[in-house]
Amino acid sequence: MRRSRFAAYVGSLLLAAVTALTGATTAQASQLAAPGGYVALGDSYSSGVGAGGYLSASGDCKRSTKAYPYLWAAAHSPSSFDFIACSGARTGDVLASQLTPLSVTTGLVSISVGGNDAGFADVMTTCVLQSDSACLSRINTAKAYVDSTLPGKLDGVYSAIRSKAPNARVVVLGYPRFYKLGTACLGLSETKRKAINDAADYLDTAIAKRAANFGYVFGDVRTTFTGHELCSGSSWLHSLNLLNIGESYHPTAAGQSGGYLPVLNGLA
């Protein structure tokens, strides 16, 4: 009798332990699973240009299996995943062709957009090929656009997202600074590099302000990219690549996984 009671007691302890462990495991699994669907919108920094591993079905949009949206979805198993971000996208492209998957069941939206509107590609072309003064002049033109026109365009995108996905958490990702300053580095002058970094800060500040006005969270990747800029010796960005111009000044696979993904993880 004593032995059977003891066995029953031990059995109950084991059952309680197993139940606790099972419950903890279930809770952990539920934390990894994202409620609702995930829709990834935006430009080449979200599609993963420069990271390689492009999905053949994405064509010129160059959506990468190494891009932060794809990595996040693989790790968190949302109920659905729509990877819509596309290389070269501007705010008008997002409005015209990227919002269809959004709905009341969308739980998470990520987006990076605004760099192409502000003339990112032309700024870099000017700064690479022309003088310091021409580079600074082009950057000032971009800043004027960011002041006068970009806020309204961002508002249009953010408003449309809210209308179509009113229950979603929206994470607006920014852009990194490109260059580590104060180091010996072939290529652009220190004047150009500093001006380009300042322009990235200027753009990020404008995007963060518009996102905040909608109650959206801003993902600042400048912190995660610190120490991994061009000229750092451990860059997570492609420099000018004459054999593949489109990948120039875009994050590498390490930039997506080490620079963008942790920011989304922390905010999603």
C-alpha positions as CSV (number, residue, x, y, z in Angstrom):
1,M,0.0,0.0,0.0
2,R,2.8,2.4,1.0
3,R,4.7,1.5,-2.2
4,S,1.7,2.1,-4.4
5,R,1.0,5.4,-2.8
6,F,4.6,6.4,-3.2
7,A,4.5,5.4,-6.8
8,A,1.4,7.4,-7.3
9,Y,3.0,10.4,-5.7
10,V,6.1,10.1,-7.9
11,G,3.9,9.6,-10.9
12,S,1.9,12.8,-10.1
13,L,5.2,14.8,-9.8
14,L,6.4,13.5,-13.1
15,L,3.1,14.3,-14.7
16,A,3.2,17.8,-13.3
17,A,6.7,18.2,-14.6
18,V,5.8,17.0,-18.1
19,T,2.8,19.2,-18.2
20,A,4.8,22.2,-17.2
21,L,7.5,21.5,-19.8
22,T,4.9,20.8,-22.5
23,G,3.1,24.0,-21.6
24,A,6.3,26.0,-21.7
25,T,7.1,24.4,-25.1
26,T,3.7,25.2,-26.4
27,A,3.9,28.8,-25.1
28,Q,7.3,29.2,-26.8
29,A,5.9,27.9,-30.1
30,S,3.0,30.3,-29.9
31,Q,5.4,33.2,-29.4
32,L,7.3,32.2,-32.5
33,A,4.1,32.0,-34.6
34,A,2.9,35.4,-35.8
35,P,-0.8,36.2,-35.5
36,G,-2.5,37.1,-38.8
37,G,-0.8,37.4,-42.1
38,Y,2.4,39.2,-42.9
39,V,2.7,41.5,-46.0
40,A,6.2,42.9,-47.0
41,L,6.0,46.0,-49.1
42,G,8.5,48.5,-50.5
43,D,11.6,48.9,-52.6
44,S,14.8,47.1,-53.2
45,Y,16.0,47.4,-49.6
46,S,13.0,45.2,-48.7
47,S,13.0,42.9,-51.8
48,G,16.6,42.1,-51.1
49,V,18.5,43.4,-54.1
50,G,22.2,42.7,-53.5
51,A,21.6,39.7,-51.2
52,G,21.3,37.0,-54.0
53,G,19.1,34.0,-54.0
54,Y,16.4,35.7,-56.0
55,L,13.0,34.0,-56.4
56,S,12.7,33.2,-60.1
57,A,9.0,34.1,-60.1
58,S,9.8,37.7,-58.9
59,G,11.4,38.7,-62.1
60,D,12.9,42.2,-62.1
61,C,11.5,42.8,-58.6
62,K,14.4,40.6,-57.4
63,R,12.8,39.3,-54.2
64,S,15.5,37.4,-52.3
65,T,15.2,34.4,-50.0
66,K,17.9,36.2,-48.0
67,A,15.9,39.4,-47.6
68,Y,14.7,40.3,-44.1
69,P,11.0,39.7,-44.9
70,Y,11.6,36.2,-46.2
71,L,13.9,35.4,-43.2
72,W,11.4,36.7,-40.7
73,A,8.5,34.8,-42.2
74,A,10.6,31.6,-42.2
75,A,11.3,32.0,-38.5
76,H,7.9,33.1,-37.3
77,S,5.4,31.2,-39.5
78,P,2.7,33.8,-40.0
79,S,-0.7,32.5,-41.1
80,S,0.1,33.9,-44.6
81,F,3.1,35.7,-46.2
82,D,2.9,38.0,-49.2
83,F,6.3,39.2,-50.4
84,I,5.4,42.2,-52.6
85,A,8.4,44.5,-52.3
86,C,10.0,45.3,-55.6
87,S,13.3,46.7,-56.9
88,G,12.9,50.3,-57.9
89,A,9.6,50.9,-56.3
90,R,8.5,54.4,-55.4
91,T,5.5,55.5,-53.3
92,G,3.3,55.6,-56.4
93,D,4.3,52.0,-57.3
94,V,3.4,50.8,-53.8
95,L,-0.1,52.5,-54.2
96,A,-0.6,51.2,-57.7
97,S,0.5,47.6,-57.4
98,Q,1.5,46.4,-53.9
99,L,-1.5,46.8,-51.6
100,T,-3.8,44.1,-52.9
101,P,-2.9,41.4,-50.3
102,L,-3.7,43.8,-47.4
103,S,-6.9,43.0,-45.4
104,V,-8.5,43.2,-42.0
105,T,-6.7,39.9,-41.2
106,T,-3.2,41.3,-41.9
107,G,-1.3,41.2,-38.6
108,L,2.0,42.7,-39.7
109,V,3.2,45.0,-42.5
110,S,6.8,46.0,-43.2
111,I,7.8,48.7,-45.7
112,S,10.8,50.7,-46.8
113,V,10.0,53.4,-49.4
114,G,11.1,56.9,-50.2
115,G,14.7,56.5,-51.3
116,N,13.8,56.2,-55.0
117,D,11.3,59.1,-54.8
118,A,14.1,61.3,-53.4
119,G,16.4,60.3,-56.3
120,F,18.8,57.9,-54.5
121,A,20.2,56.4,-57.7
122,D,20.8,59.8,-59.3
123,V,22.4,61.2,-56.2
124,M,24.9,58.3,-56.2
125,T,25.6,58.6,-59.9
126,T,26.3,62.3,-59.6
127,C,28.5,61.8,-56.6
128,V,30.5,59.0,-58.1
129,L,31.1,60.7,-61.5
130,Q,31.2,64.4,-60.8
131,S,32.9,66.9,-58.5
132,D,32.3,67.5,-54.8
133,S,30.3,70.6,-55.6
134,A,28.1,68.8,-58.0
135,C,27.5,66.0,-55.5
136,L,26.5,68.5,-52.8
137,S,24.3,70.4,-55.1
138,R,22.4,67.2,-56.1
139,I,22.1,66.2,-52.5
140,N,20.6,69.6,-51.7
141,T,18.1,69.1,-54.5
142,A,17.1,65.7,-52.9
143,K,16.8,67.3,-49.5
144,A,14.5,70.0,-50.9
145,Y,12.3,67.2,-52.4
146,V,12.3,65.5,-49.0
147,D,11.0,68.7,-47.4
148,S,8.5,69.7,-50.0
149,T,7.1,66.6,-51.7
150,L,8.0,63.4,-50.0
151,P,5.9,63.8,-46.8
152,G,2.7,64.0,-48.8
153,K,3.6,60.9,-50.8
154,L,4.5,59.0,-47.7
155,D,1.2,60.1,-46.1
156,G,-0.7,58.7,-49.1
157,V,1.0,55.3,-48.7
158,Y,0.6,55.1,-44.9
159,S,-3.0,56.2,-45.2
160,A,-3.8,53.5,-47.8
161,I,-2.2,50.8,-45.6
162,R,-4.3,51.9,-42.6
163,S,-7.4,51.8,-44.8
164,K,-6.8,48.3,-46.1
165,A,-5.2,46.7,-43.1
166,P,-6.6,48.6,-40.0
167,N,-5.6,45.9,-37.6
168,A,-2.0,45.5,-38.7
169,R,1.1,46.5,-36.8
170,V,3.1,48.6,-39.4
171,V,6.9,48.7,-39.2
172,V,8.5,51.3,-41.4
173,L,12.1,50.5,-42.1
174,G,14.7,53.2,-42.8
175,Y,18.0,53.3,-44.6
176,P,21.6,52.9,-43.3
177,R,24.4,55.4,-43.5
178,F,26.6,54.3,-46.3
179,Y,30.1,55.3,-45.2
180,K,32.4,55.0,-42.2
181,L,34.1,58.4,-42.0
182,G,37.6,59.3,-40.9
183,T,39.3,56.3,-42.5
184,A,41.5,55.8,-45.5
185,C,39.2,54.7,-48.3
186,L,39.5,54.6,-52.0
187,G,36.8,56.1,-54.1
188,L,34.7,59.1,-53.0
189,S,36.2,62.0,-51.1
190,E,35.5,62.5,-47.4
191,T,33.3,65.5,-48.3
192,K,31.1,63.4,-50.5
193,R,30.9,60.5,-48.1
194,K,29.9,62.8,-45.2
195,A,27.3,64.5,-47.4
196,I,25.8,61.2,-48.5
197,N,25.6,60.1,-44.8
198,D,23.9,63.3,-43.9
199,A,21.4,62.8,-46.7
200,A,20.6,59.4,-45.3
201,D,20.0,60.9,-41.9
202,Y,17.8,63.6,-43.4
203,L,15.7,61.0,-45.3
204,D,15.4,58.8,-42.2
205,T,14.3,61.7,-40.1
206,A,11.5,62.6,-42.5
207,I,10.3,59.1,-42.9
208,A,10.3,58.5,-39.1
209,K,8.3,61.7,-38.6
210,R,5.6,60.7,-41.1
211,A,5.4,57.2,-39.7
212,A,5.0,58.5,-36.1
213,N,2.1,60.7,-37.3
214,F,0.2,57.5,-38.2
215,G,1.2,55.7,-35.0
216,Y,3.5,53.4,-37.0
217,V,6.9,52.2,-35.6
218,F,10.1,53.3,-37.3
219,G,12.9,50.7,-37.7
220,D,16.2,52.6,-37.5
221,V,18.8,50.4,-39.1
222,R,21.6,52.9,-38.7
223,T,22.5,51.4,-35.3
224,T,22.8,47.8,-36.6
225,F,24.8,48.9,-39.6
226,T,27.3,50.9,-37.5
227,G,30.7,49.3,-38.0
228,H,29.6,47.7,-41.2
229,E,29.4,50.7,-43.5
230,L,31.5,51.0,-46.7
231,C,35.1,51.8,-45.8
232,S,34.7,49.9,-42.5
233,G,36.6,46.8,-43.5
234,S,33.5,44.8,-42.7
235,S,30.9,46.2,-45.0
236,W,27.3,45.0,-45.2
237,L,26.8,47.1,-48.2
238,H,27.9,46.7,-51.8
239,S,30.2,49.4,-53.1
240,L,30.1,50.4,-56.8
241,N,29.9,47.3,-58.9
242,L,30.4,48.0,-62.6
243,L,29.6,44.4,-63.4
244,N,26.2,44.6,-61.6
245,I,25.2,48.2,-61.3
246,G,21.9,47.4,-59.8
247,E,23.4,45.8,-56.7
248,S,25.6,48.8,-56.0
249,Y,25.0,50.5,-52.6
250,H,22.5,47.8,-51.5
251,P,22.8,45.5,-48.5
252,T,24.5,42.2,-48.8
253,A,23.0,39.0,-47.4
254,A,24.8,39.9,-44.1
255,G,23.2,43.3,-44.2
256,Q,19.8,41.8,-44.5
257,S,20.3,39.2,-41.8
258,G,22.4,41.3,-39.5
259,G,21.3,44.8,-40.2
260,Y,17.6,44.7,-41.1
261,L,16.2,41.4,-39.6
262,P,17.1,42.2,-35.9
263,V,15.3,45.6,-36.2
264,L,12.2,43.9,-37.5
265,N,12.5,41.2,-34.9
266,G,12.6,43.9,-32.2
267,L,9.6,45.8,-33.4
268,A,7.2,43.1,-34.9
